[in-house]
Amino acid sequence: MLAGELRLHGVHALVLEKEVEPTRVVRALGLHARSIEVMDQRGLLERFLALGQQYPVGGFFAGIVKPAPDRLDTAHPYVLSIPQTTTERLLTEHATELGVEIRRGCELVGLSQGDHGVSVELADGARLRARYLVGCDGGRSTVRKLLGIGFPGEPSRVETLLGEVEVAVPQETLDAVVTEVRKTQKRFGVMPLADGLYRVVVPADGVAEDRTAPPTLEEVKGQLRVVAGTDFGVHSPRWLSRFGDATRLAERYRVGRVLLAGDAAHIHPPTGGQGLNLGIQDAFNLGWKLAAEVDGWAPVGLLDSYHTERRPVAADVLDNTRAQMELLSLEPGAQAVRRLVSELLDFQEVNRYLVEKITAIGVRYDFGEGHELLGRRMRDVGLKRGRLYGLMHGGRGLLLDQTGRLSVAGWADRIDHIVDVVDDAAELDLTAALLRPDGHVAWVGEDQQDLLRALPRWFGAAVS
Ligand SMILES: Cc1cc2nc3c(=O)[nH]c(=O)nc-3n(C[C@H](O)[C@H](O)[C@H](O)COP(=O)(O)OP(=O)(O)OC[C@H]3O[C@@H](n4cnc5c(N)ncnc54)[C@H](O)[C@@H]3O)c2cc1C
């Protein structure tokens, strides 16, 4: 995602990946509304919709199933079920089409940086130089460790086994057992996939010392018998894996010319399905800022705003996953709180609040006082000439001007000036708005002088 964003601005981006082949292990199962919007803003949504399935929003806060709240503030009020392996393939294709070079079998083992660039060392001894480096290398990030960035938080207390297997019992038998066990144990499931395969999820016995070592089929069967009273005759695993509930946040997202994004910066339990979404949105926030820095027009502080804006969002996700994990506990007190939260979710505004949190459409960066949309991403709206998001594929800033009197002269190389009116004024109650390349609202108003004061903060100096 990040490499694609950089290429949109003409920045040369090289991706180093230590694995020779893409993994078969499917972790994330879907995209939430904000990530779906992100794909729409870059013209990628059709590819995702063609390979995913749309489900109603609701049921992802600690697995408490409730109907979606009315009139969710997005043009995409659904969850898009799509395996992480497919998401990674589609983003790889997108990046490659834009000219990103992806080198597999390249493990970063060392780095050093100076005033003008970063040097990295690969496992085979090769050295590379770049102006910037972003560690998108997962929860065990080598880049984060080499930078010496602290990763405080809690270690795993519980562990869960996961895999894709075949089963040897009829569907009805399976459904009956799964329904019964899930009444209390929400960390358990056996879910049908395509081609006779099932995704099995079951609590492990304790926490493994080395979580990189996959469990054996016998371990999975044993835990199924403990938790469900039967192992469903599971056999022929395609892959098996394990994950914990460690919750940690990097102290800094940037040291000089090296930055962190995705799981390298934050890890938390998968409850609510947010980790991959959070990483995509990190990349969406960082891409244009880093490109602006490389291209030489970034105003002072723009690149640092990546840390300032994104770290609190991750801290909030960590907290909601901590809360969800408590609600999944089988302890009587936790179960009572779960019942109470379930009742509270019957209030539309409570339900909406949590849905906006998990889907990330409620994220608001602190741009100071002002219009209620300031700092928030603008939802897609219909314009006379088409949909707003359809005008954002190039990753540039955008001035949506319903007055026709404003100007971005001096910034036209970075900002598209769209003079148009929204189809439905009820959808968008403002005269003009300046959107950053990530769709967040940087300014709302109608006064040219006021706009001229806002432009340099995000888009640097005017050029004549
Ligand atoms: C069971 C499970 C279910 C989940 N479900 C969801 C979900 O439904 N929704 C959701 O949003 N999230 C979910 N997640 C979280 C999601 O999988 C992660 O947040 C996501 O994979 C993070 O992406 P990333 O690119 O930051 O890191 P990773 O996916 O870990 O990718 C890091 C990459 O860096 C490579 N690498 C590592 N070190 C080096 C090195 N030194 N040199 C070169 N390459 C290196 C690795 O090989 C890897 O390919 C789930 C996670 C788990 C475990």
PDBQT file of the ligand as one rigid body, heavy atoms in Angstrom, charges set to zero:
ROOT
HETATM    1  C1  LIG A 501      -5.385 -14.924  13.453  1.00  0.00    +0.000 C 
HETATM    2  C2  LIG A 501      -5.302 -13.526  12.991  1.00  0.00    +0.000 A 
HETATM    3  C3  LIG A 501      -6.423 -12.952  12.431  1.00  0.00    +0.000 A 
HETATM    4  C4  LIG A 501      -6.394 -11.641  12.022  1.00  0.00    +0.000 A 
HETATM    5  N1  LIG A 501      -7.520 -11.095  11.487  1.00  0.00    +0.000 NA
HETATM    6  C5  LIG A 501      -7.513  -9.813  11.095  1.00  0.00    +0.000 A 
HETATM    7  C6  LIG A 501      -8.673  -9.248  10.486  1.00  0.00    +0.000 A 
HETATM    8  O1  LIG A 501      -9.712  -9.903  10.314  1.00  0.00    +0.000 OA
HETATM    9  N2  LIG A 501      -8.594  -7.956  10.109  1.00  0.00    +0.000 N 
HETATM   10  C7  LIG A 501      -7.467  -7.208  10.265  1.00  0.00    +0.000 A 
HETATM   11  O2  LIG A 501      -7.466  -6.032   9.906  1.00  0.00    +0.000 OA
HETATM   12  N3  LIG A 501      -6.337  -7.741  10.807  1.00  0.00    +0.000 NA
HETATM   13  C8  LIG A 501      -6.342  -9.013  11.222  1.00  0.00    +0.000 A 
HETATM   14  N4  LIG A 501      -5.203  -9.559  11.734  1.00  0.00    +0.000 N 
HETATM   15  C9  LIG A 501      -3.983  -8.740  11.843  1.00  0.00    +0.000 C 
HETATM   16  C10 LIG A 501      -3.203  -8.703  10.516  1.00  0.00    +0.000 C 
HETATM   17  O3  LIG A 501      -2.934 -10.002  10.059  1.00  0.00    +0.000 OA
HETATM   18  C11 LIG A 501      -1.909  -7.936  10.735  1.00  0.00    +0.000 C 
HETATM   19  O4  LIG A 501      -2.201  -6.725  11.400  1.00  0.00    +0.000 OA
HETATM   20  C12 LIG A 501      -1.222  -7.627   9.398  1.00  0.00    +0.000 C 
HETATM   21  O5  LIG A 501      -0.753  -8.794   8.782  1.00  0.00    +0.000 OA
HETATM   22  C13 LIG A 501      -0.053  -6.659   9.586  1.00  0.00    +0.000 C 
HETATM   23  O6  LIG A 501       0.508  -6.405   8.350  1.00  0.00    +0.000 OA
HETATM   24  P1  LIG A 501       1.998  -5.902   8.224  1.00  0.00    +0.000 P 
HETATM   25  O7  LIG A 501       2.260  -5.803   6.753  1.00  0.00    +0.000 OA
HETATM   26  O8  LIG A 501       2.202  -4.730   9.091  1.00  0.00    +0.000 OA
HETATM   27  O9  LIG A 501       2.886  -7.059   8.862  1.00  0.00    +0.000 OA
HETATM   28  P2  LIG A 501       3.039  -8.570   8.378  1.00  0.00    +0.000 P 
HETATM   29  O10 LIG A 501       1.787  -9.060   7.734  1.00  0.00    +0.000 OA
HETATM   30  O11 LIG A 501       3.575  -9.316   9.531  1.00  0.00    +0.000 OA
HETATM   31  O12 LIG A 501       4.130  -8.493   7.218  1.00  0.00    +0.000 OA
HETATM   32  C14 LIG A 501       5.468  -8.227   7.515  1.00  0.00    +0.000 C 
HETATM   33  C15 LIG A 501       6.306  -8.719   6.354  1.00  0.00    +0.000 C 
HETATM   34  O13 LIG A 501       7.645  -8.344   6.564  1.00  0.00    +0.000 OA
HETATM   35  C16 LIG A 501       8.474  -9.442   6.235  1.00  0.00    +0.000 C 
HETATM   36  N5  LIG A 501       9.713  -9.294   7.017  1.00  0.00    +0.000 N 
HETATM   37  C17 LIG A 501       9.857  -9.423   8.356  1.00  0.00    +0.000 A 
HETATM   38  N6  LIG A 501      11.116  -9.172   8.720  1.00  0.00    +0.000 NA
HETATM   39  C18 LIG A 501      11.803  -8.865   7.601  1.00  0.00    +0.000 A 
HETATM   40  C19 LIG A 501      13.151  -8.508   7.326  1.00  0.00    +0.000 A 
HETATM   41  N7  LIG A 501      14.064  -8.407   8.307  1.00  0.00    +0.000 N 
HETATM   42  N8  LIG A 501      13.514  -8.266   6.054  1.00  0.00    +0.000 NA
HETATM   43  C20 LIG A 501      12.596  -8.356   5.039  1.00  0.00    +0.000 A 
HETATM   44  N9  LIG A 501      11.303  -8.699   5.237  1.00  0.00    +0.000 NA
HETATM   45  C21 LIG A 501      10.909  -8.948   6.503  1.00  0.00    +0.000 A 
HETATM   46  C22 LIG A 501       7.678 -10.666   6.619  1.00  0.00    +0.000 C 
HETATM   47  O14 LIG A 501       8.116 -11.822   5.934  1.00  0.00    +0.000 OA
HETATM   48  C23 LIG A 501       6.274 -10.248   6.218  1.00  0.00    +0.000 C 
HETATM   49  O15 LIG A 501       5.973 -10.572   4.894  1.00  0.00    +0.000 OA
HETATM   50  C24 LIG A 501      -5.209 -10.877  12.170  1.00  0.00    +0.000 A 
HETATM   51  C25 LIG A 501      -4.073 -11.461  12.712  1.00  0.00    +0.000 A 
HETATM   52  C26 LIG A 501      -4.118 -12.771  13.131  1.00  0.00    +0.000 A 
HETATM   53  C27 LIG A 501      -2.903 -13.400  13.734  1.00  0.00    +0.000 C 
ENDROOT
TORSDOF 0
